[in-house]
Amino acid sequence: MKPLLGKKYLLCYNSFQALGWYYIVISLFFRSFLGVSSLETTFQALGSIVCTLQVFAFLEIVHVMMGIVKSSLVPTFAQVIGRNTVLLALCYTEEVQVHWGVALLFLFWGLSELIRFPYYIFNPAPQFLTWLRYNAFIVLYPIGFGAENLLWYHMLPVIKEYGILSLSMPNSLNFAFNFYYYALVWILITLLGFPKQYLYMFSLRKKKMMVPEKAD
């Protein structure tokens, strides 16, 4: 009974995420190619939806910890925390919300998730979806990562100047926190970890796409 409930729950979760990202990508298509609205208003129009989807993504960490899905905890944790940290900073830096990098970020996040979540929904996944799952990251992952750091480049000066999301002493909590330096440390960690994670994804691709040799 429990495995069945787990499968139904994951179907609901993955469908919710897939539908949400489908809406994001379609909206960006209309904005970018049909000129329905300016890219400068991307965060204003879609930011709350993306933030909602990414807050729910914290459940993916719980999924791994509870053994509901078979996945590595560290990459899952890093992706969820990394994306939510970027979005948190964006919410407090209105100057950067109008940057075209926001649309680029949402688009490439969306494209990757429109492959990932349908892949989880279908069991087994269609061959074309499996191919996309283990090949599209070659382009999507570095561009998405680049878009994150492009936005960080523009957000960091604003965060430092206004002390955004920081807590200085003295205060009732007797605790100080500087979000600017936290962001710098996080960016450094992700930059150092990117090559390893990228190569790890290639190793998964090799295992999954390897064609078994036919017996003579």
Stockholm file with secondary structure:
# STOCKHOLM 1.0

chainA/1-216         MKPLLGKKYLLCYNSFQALGWYYIVISLFFRSFLGVSSLETTFQALGSIVCTLQVFAFLEIVHVMMGIVKSSLVPTFAQVIGRNTVLLALCYTEEVQVHWGVALLFLFWGLSELIRFPYYIFNPAPQFLTWLRYNAFIVLYPIGFGAENLLWYHMLPVIKEYGILSLSMPNSLNFAFNFYYYALVWILITLLGFPKQYLYMFSLRKKKMMVPEKAD
#=GR chainA/1-216 SS CHHHHHHHHHHHHHHHHHHHHHHHHHHHHHHHHSCSSCGGGHHHHHHHHHHHHHHHTHHHHHHHHHTSSCCCHHHHHHHHHHHHHHHHHHHTCHHHHTSHHHHHHHHHHHHHHHHHHHHHHSSSCCHHHHHHHTTTHHHHHHHHHHHHHHHHHHHHHHHHHHTTTCBCSSCTTCCCBCHHHHHHHHHHHHHHHHHHHHHHHHHHHHHHHCCCCCCC
#=GC SS_cons         CHHHHHHHHHHHHHHHHHHHHHHHHHHHHHHHHSCSSCGGGHHHHHHHHHHHHHHHTHHHHHHHHHTSSCCCHHHHHHHHHHHHHHHHHHHTCHHHHTSHHHHHHHHHHHHHHHHHHHHHHSSSCCHHHHHHHTTTHHHHHHHHHHHHHHHHHHHHHHHHHHTTTCBCSSCTTCCCBCHHHHHHHHHHHHHHHHHHHHHHHHHHHHHHHCCCCCCC
//
